[in-house]
Amino acid sequence: MTTPTRVVAVFGPTGSGKTEVAVALAARLGTEVVNCDPAQCYRGLPILTNQPAPEHDAVAPHRMVGIWPLSHEASFVDFAATAHAELDALVADRGVAVACGGSGLYLQAALTTLPDPDAGGAPDHDPAARIQLEARYDAEGAAVLHAELLALDPLVGARVHPNDRPRIIRGLEVAQRGESIAPGGGSHWDAPHRHATTLIGLQVDRAVITARIDSRTGRMFEAGVLDEVATIAGADGAAADTAFSHTARKLHGLDDCLGVLRGDHSRERAIDLMATRTRQYAKRQVTWGRRWPGLAWVDATDGDIPRIVDDARAHRST
């Protein structure tokens, strides 16, 4: 007998229409959306983080949007605990929940049970080592650090994608001190879902994604994203170092906006930089999706939300 789906997870690259699909799907199922994008968990920068608009919440409310101050240091464990509670509550109350996010790592954290470092289930974090490794990754490239991980921890290195920046860095952070993020050969990617889950990926032609990203980036600046960042970081960006946590400081597009405030480059240059980085990120998201076991792709190129929702529901066990 097929186990009824309790969670429908919507994944896709930036510009694929995840939010629109998720709210329409949640409305059709009589439930709500649990946001699994860590950037949208921060409050104070709704334009920069592309948070759901009031018209989206009017269709189906979002949970876990704007729950962290910009001083909050994000972690998988804390995020997962909150996401688990929200998903559990919706499943208990409505029978089904919709999860939505473009970060494969955080979406998977919401759907599975991650080991807790404080409970001895995973190696402790080393913030200083991580900062050093992040700098090396950016300077030396993915291939160098992935090769180093293969040498230090062949099991983990073989399981991690050569361009998976977070897991390469995490693997090396732990392997350098003689431990492993996958004792016994396991990893959280292999963990079973906490609820019966249907995982949907939105597939959009690259040319369409590119056009959507370019258009959206321009609209963000027209909507006042520079003023939004200046409110937090100061008109000259000088307060950025104290206003943002280490993880919030990595918010996509933040550096490009700060560059304008500091006089490093023009508004037009910032738009170009942000659009380019977003296109690169979207490409990485597609790569993650292609290696995600159990993900069912749905064609979303035409943006026909009712049809996309119908196709997504066709993959859902009832």
SVG drawing of the C-alpha trace seen along z (x, -y; Angstrom):
<svg xmlns="http://www.w3.org/2000/svg" viewBox="-8 -58 54 60">
<polyline fill="none" stroke="black" stroke-width="0.4" points="0.0,0.0 1.4,-3.4 2.0,-5.8 0.2,-9.1 2.4,-12.1 2.6,-14.4 5.1,-16.9 5.4,-18.2 8.8,-19.9 9.3,-22.4 12.9,-23.0 14.3,-24.9 16.8,-27.5 16.4,-31.2 13.8,-32.5 12.0,-29.1 8.8,-30.4 9.1,-28.4 7.2,-30.8 4.2,-31.1 4.1,-27.3 4.4,-26.7 1.6,-29.0 -0.7,-27.8 0.0,-24.2 -0.5,-24.9 -3.8,-26.6 -4.9,-23.6 -4.0,-21.3 -5.5,-23.5 -2.2,-24.1 0.6,-26.6 4.2,-26.9 7.3,-26.4 10.1,-28.6 13.4,-26.6 15.5,-29.4 17.9,-30.6 18.2,-34.0 14.5,-34.6 14.7,-33.7 16.4,-37.0 14.3,-40.1 15.1,-43.6 16.0,-43.0 12.9,-41.7 13.8,-43.1 17.4,-41.7 16.2,-38.3 13.2,-38.2 10.8,-37.4 7.2,-36.4 4.9,-39.4 1.6,-40.0 -0.2,-38.8 1.5,-35.5 0.6,-35.1 -3.0,-36.1 -3.1,-32.9 -1.3,-30.7 0.7,-31.9 4.4,-31.4 6.1,-30.2 9.7,-30.9 10.1,-34.2 11.8,-37.0 12.3,-35.0 16.0,-35.9 17.7,-39.2 20.6,-40.1 22.9,-39.4 21.8,-35.7 24.5,-33.1 22.6,-30.5 23.3,-26.8 21.8,-23.7 20.9,-22.3 19.0,-25.4 17.3,-25.9 16.3,-22.2 14.8,-22.2 12.5,-25.1 11.6,-23.7 10.8,-20.3 8.5,-21.9 6.6,-23.9 6.3,-21.0 5.2,-18.7 2.5,-21.2 1.1,-21.5 1.1,-17.8 -0.7,-17.3 -3.2,-20.1 -3.8,-20.0 -2.5,-16.5 0.0,-17.9 2.6,-20.7 4.4,-22.4 8.2,-23.1 9.9,-25.4 13.5,-26.5 16.3,-26.9 19.1,-25.8 19.3,-22.0 21.2,-21.7 18.7,-23.6 15.7,-22.0 17.2,-18.6 17.8,-19.6 14.2,-20.5 13.1,-17.1 15.5,-14.8 17.0,-14.6 20.5,-16.0 22.9,-14.9 23.3,-17.3 26.9,-18.3 26.1,-18.9 24.7,-15.4 27.8,-13.8 26.0,-13.0 28.3,-15.1 31.7,-16.6 31.9,-20.1 32.3,-23.1 35.5,-25.1 34.6,-28.7 38.2,-29.8 39.1,-26.8 35.9,-27.4 36.8,-31.0 40.3,-30.0 38.9,-27.3 36.3,-29.6 39.1,-32.1 41.1,-29.3 38.2,-28.0 37.6,-31.4 41.2,-32.0 42.3,-28.5 39.1,-27.1 36.9,-24.1 39.2,-21.5 42.1,-22.2 40.1,-21.8 38.1,-18.9 41.3,-17.0 42.5,-17.8 39.3,-16.4 39.7,-13.2 43.2,-12.8 42.3,-13.4 38.9,-11.6 38.4,-9.5 35.0,-8.3 33.5,-11.7 35.4,-13.2 34.0,-10.5 30.4,-11.3 30.7,-15.1 30.1,-16.8 33.3,-18.6 31.5,-22.0 29.6,-21.5 31.2,-24.4 29.6,-24.1 30.2,-20.3 33.8,-20.5 34.6,-23.2 32.8,-21.3 34.4,-18.0 37.9,-19.6 37.2,-21.5 36.6,-18.1 39.1,-16.0 42.0,-18.3 41.6,-17.3 41.4,-13.6 37.6,-13.2 35.0,-12.7 31.6,-14.2 30.4,-10.7 31.4,-8.2 30.5,-4.8 30.1,-6.1 26.8,-7.9 25.7,-11.5 22.6,-13.5 21.8,-13.2 21.1,-9.6 18.9,-10.2 15.3,-9.1 12.6,-11.7 10.9,-12.5 7.5,-12.3 6.3,-10.7 7.6,-13.3 7.2,-14.1 10.2,-16.1 9.4,-18.3 12.0,-20.1 11.0,-23.0 12.8,-22.7 13.1,-25.9 15.1,-26.5 18.3,-28.3 17.6,-31.2 14.3,-31.8 16.0,-31.7 18.6,-34.1 16.0,-36.6 14.0,-36.3 17.1,-36.8 18.2,-39.9 14.7,-41.4 14.3,-40.7 17.6,-42.1 16.7,-45.4 13.4,-45.5 15.1,-45.0 17.1,-48.2 14.1,-50.0 12.2,-48.9 14.9,-50.4 17.3,-47.6 20.1,-50.1 18.1,-52.2 17.1,-49.0 20.7,-48.0 21.7,-51.5 19.1,-51.5 21.0,-48.6 24.6,-49.3 24.6,-53.1 24.6,-55.4 28.3,-54.7 28.1,-51.0 30.4,-51.5 28.2,-49.7 28.1,-46.5 30.8,-44.8 28.8,-45.2 25.3,-45.0 25.5,-41.5 26.5,-38.2 29.1,-36.1 26.3,-34.1 24.1,-37.1 27.1,-38.9 27.0,-36.2 23.5,-37.1 23.4,-37.0 23.8,-40.5 24.8,-42.2 28.4,-42.8 27.3,-44.2 25.0,-46.7 27.6,-47.6 30.0,-48.3 27.8,-51.1 27.3,-52.6 31.1,-52.6 31.8,-54.1 33.6,-51.0 31.5,-50.8 28.4,-52.3 24.8,-51.2 24.9,-49.9 27.9,-47.8 26.2,-46.4 23.2,-45.3 25.5,-43.6 27.5,-41.9 24.4,-40.7 22.7,-39.4 25.9,-37.5 26.4,-35.9 22.7,-35.0 22.9,-33.2 26.0,-31.3 24.1,-30.4 21.1,-29.2 23.4,-26.9 24.7,-25.4 21.2,-24.9 20.3,-22.9 23.4,-20.8 22.4,-20.0 18.9,-19.0 20.2,-16.6 22.1,-14.6 19.3,-14.6 17.8,-11.1 14.0,-10.9 13.5,-14.4 10.8,-14.5 11.3,-17.3 8.3,-19.3 8.6,-21.5 8.0,-25.1 9.4,-27.0 6.0,-28.5 5.1,-29.8 1.6,-28.3 1.1,-28.0 -2.1,-26.0 -0.7,-23.5 2.6,-23.2 0.7,-22.6 -1.4,-19.9 1.8,-18.2 3.4,-18.4 0.3,-16.9 0.5,-14.0 3.7,-12.9 2.1,-13.0 0.9,-9.8 -2.7,-10.1"/>
</svg>
